[in-house]
Amino acid sequence: MPQTPHIERHFTGSETVRDVVIGMSDGLTVPFALAAGLSGAINTTSIIVTAGLAEIAAGSIAMGLGGYMAAKSDAEHYFSERAREESEVSEKPDIEAGEVADVFQTYGLTAEESKPIVDALRKRPQAWVDFMMRFELGLEKPDPKRAVISAGTIAGAYIAGGFIPLSPYIGLPTARTALIVSVIITLIALAVFGYVKGRFTGAPPFRSAIQTVGIGGLAAAAAFMIARAIS
């Protein structure tokens, strides 16, 4: 009988999800706390909007550059380690062959069982280096566009998140009213974001939602109370 082919579907967007999580979580929390804090001291929405827009611009640039530099550092580290492995495969093949055998032994293979594979890799230097990079060092070849994509994703997610708590201050006349609306929509956004984040990262979605709301709400409440106490 014909059999339905088994197709495995694995999630492969972990780097993009990580960037969205980094940008969105800070974008929702920091402008939310800033707007709430200013609302505790003043009742002029124009000042809060100006400060919020400035923070979103500065925060998105800083976060984007941070993502860019992190991705560039990862790429530089990968190619540095690869150059070292290529040198060792060429100059110390016996030692490297022993390291390959050690890797297979961690998976339960004996020296005799792994010897044919080791011998086959010794005939293919580039495949040998690829193997060492992945299974000895745990490093994957980075996407050459990764740094730019990471910077854009983090910055864009930060901007998108930042406008959620700030938007009520743009459309409402008083800071007190805008604060109430901002709290409601931002806590809902934090809950949805935390739930979706949990689904993508494998964490319990409801626990992730509660944690995200708790962190964002605590930051905003602390900023508001400090501003109110000082003013």
C-alpha positions in Angstrom: 0.0 0.0 0.0 1.2 3.5 -0.7 2.3 5.4 2.4 1.9 9.0 3.1 5.3 10.5 3.3 6.3 11.7 6.7 6.9 15.4 6.7 8.5 17.0 9.7 7.7 20.7 10.2 10.2 22.5 12.5 10.1 26.1 13.4 13.1 27.8 11.8 12.6 31.5 12.6 14.1 31.4 16.1 16.5 34.3 15.4 13.8 36.5 14.0 11.4 35.7 16.9 14.2 36.5 19.3 14.7 39.9 17.7 11.0 40.6 17.7 10.8 39.6 21.4 13.7 41.9 22.3 12.4 44.9 20.4 8.7 44.5 21.2 9.2 43.8 24.9 11.3 46.9 25.5 9.2 49.0 23.1 6.1 48.2 25.1 7.6 48.6 28.5 10.0 51.6 28.3 7.7 54.1 26.6 4.8 52.9 28.8 6.8 53.5 31.9 8.0 56.9 30.6 4.5 58.1 29.7 3.1 56.8 33.0 5.8 58.5 35.0 5.3 61.8 33.2 1.5 61.5 33.8 2.2 61.4 37.5 3.9 64.8 37.3 2.2 66.8 34.5 -1.1 66.9 32.8 0.0 68.2 29.4 -0.2 65.5 26.7 1.9 67.5 24.2 5.0 67.3 26.4 4.4 63.6 27.1 4.0 62.9 23.3 7.2 64.8 22.5 9.2 63.0 25.2 7.7 59.7 24.1 8.5 60.2 20.4 12.1 61.2 21.3 12.4 58.1 23.5 11.1 55.8 20.8 13.5 57.3 18.2 16.5 57.0 20.6 15.5 53.6 21.9 14.9 52.1 18.5 18.3 53.3 17.2 20.1 52.1 20.3 18.4 48.7 20.2 18.9 48.3 16.5 22.6 49.1 16.7 22.9 46.7 19.6 21.4 43.9 17.5 23.6 44.8 14.6 26.8 44.7 16.7 25.8 41.5 18.4 25.2 39.8 15.0 28.5 41.1 13.6 30.3 39.9 16.7 28.8 36.4 16.2 29.9 36.4 12.6 33.4 37.5 13.4 33.6 34.8 16.1 32.4 32.1 13.7 34.9 32.9 11.0 37.7 33.3 13.5 37.0 29.8 14.9 36.6 28.4 11.4 40.1 29.7 10.4 41.5 28.0 13.5 39.8 24.7 12.7 41.0 24.8 9.1 44.5 25.3 10.3 44.3 22.5 12.8 42.8 20.1 10.3 45.7 20.8 8.0 48.5 20.9 10.6 47.3 18.5 13.3 45.1 15.9 11.5 45.6 13.1 13.9 44.7 15.2 16.9 41.6 16.5 15.1 40.6 13.0 14.1 40.8 12.0 17.8 38.5 14.9 18.6 36.0 13.7 16.0 36.0 10.2 17.6 35.5 11.8 21.0 32.4 13.6 19.6 30.9 10.3 18.3 31.7 8.6 21.7 29.5 11.2 23.4 26.6 9.7 21.2 27.5 6.2 22.4 29.6 5.0 19.4 32.7 3.1 20.0 36.1 3.9 18.5 35.7 1.0 16.0 32.2 2.1 15.0 33.3 5.7 14.4 36.5 4.9 12.6 35.0 4.6 9.1 33.3 8.0 9.5 36.4 9.6 10.8 38.4 8.2 7.8 35.7 9.5 5.4 35.9 12.9 6.9 39.7 13.0 6.6 39.3 12.7 2.8 36.9 15.7 2.8 38.7 18.6 4.6 35.9 21.2 4.2 33.2 18.7 5.4 35.6 17.9 8.2 35.8 21.5 9.2 32.0 21.9 8.9 31.5 18.9 11.2 33.9 20.3 13.8 32.3 23.7 13.7 28.8 22.3 14.3 29.4 19.3 16.6 32.5 20.3 18.5 32.0 24.1 18.8 28.2 24.3 18.3 28.5 27.1 15.8 26.4 27.5 12.7 27.4 29.5 9.6 25.8 33.0 10.0 23.7 34.5 7.3 25.8 37.4 5.8 22.7 39.6 5.9 21.9 38.7 9.5 23.3 41.9 11.1 21.2 44.2 9.0 18.1 42.1 9.3 18.5 41.9 13.1 19.0 45.6 13.4 15.9 46.4 11.3 13.7 43.8 13.0 14.6 44.9 16.6 14.2 48.6 15.7 10.9 48.1 13.9 9.5 46.0 16.7 10.6 48.6 19.2 8.8 51.4 17.3 5.7 49.3 16.8 5.6 48.5 20.5 6.3 52.0 21.6 3.4 53.6 19.8 0.9 51.4 21.6 1.2 53.0 25.0 1.9 56.5 23.5 -1.1 56.6 21.1 -3.7 57.6 23.7 -1.7 60.7 24.5 -1.8 61.7 20.8 -5.6 61.6 20.6 -6.8 62.6 24.1 -6.6 66.1 25.6 -5.6 65.3 29.2 -2.8 63.1 30.6 -5.0 61.6 33.3 -7.5 60.3 30.7 -4.8 59.2 28.3 -3.1 57.3 31.1 -6.1 55.2 31.9 -6.6 54.3 28.3 -2.9 53.7 27.8 -2.8 51.3 30.8 -5.7 49.3 29.5 -4.5 48.9 25.9 -0.9 48.4 26.9 -1.7 45.7 29.5 -3.8 43.9 26.9 -1.0 44.2 24.3 1.5 42.9 26.9 -0.8 39.9 27.6 -1.2 39.1 23.9 2.5 39.6 23.3 3.4 37.4 26.2 1.0 34.7 25.1 2.3 34.7 21.5 5.9 34.8 22.8 5.2 31.7 24.9 3.7 29.8 22.0 6.8 30.5 19.8 9.4 29.9 22.5 7.9 26.8 24.0 7.1 28.4 27.4 3.6 28.0 28.9 1.7 30.7 27.1 -0.5 31.8 30.0 2.5 32.0 32.4 4.4 34.0 29.8 1.5 36.4 29.4 1.2 36.9 33.2 4.9 37.5 33.6 5.0 40.0 30.7 2.0 41.9 32.1 3.5 41.9 35.6 6.9 43.2 34.5 5.4 46.0 32.3 2.8 47.0 34.9 5.4 47.1 37.7 7.7 49.3 35.6 4.9 51.7 34.8 3.6 51.8 38.4 7.0 52.5 39.8 7.7 55.3 37.3 4.2 56.9 38.1 4.6 56.7 41.9 8.2 58.1 41.8 7.1 61.0 39.6 4.0 61.7 41.7 6.1 61.6 44.9 8.7 64.0 43.5 6.1 66.4 42.0 
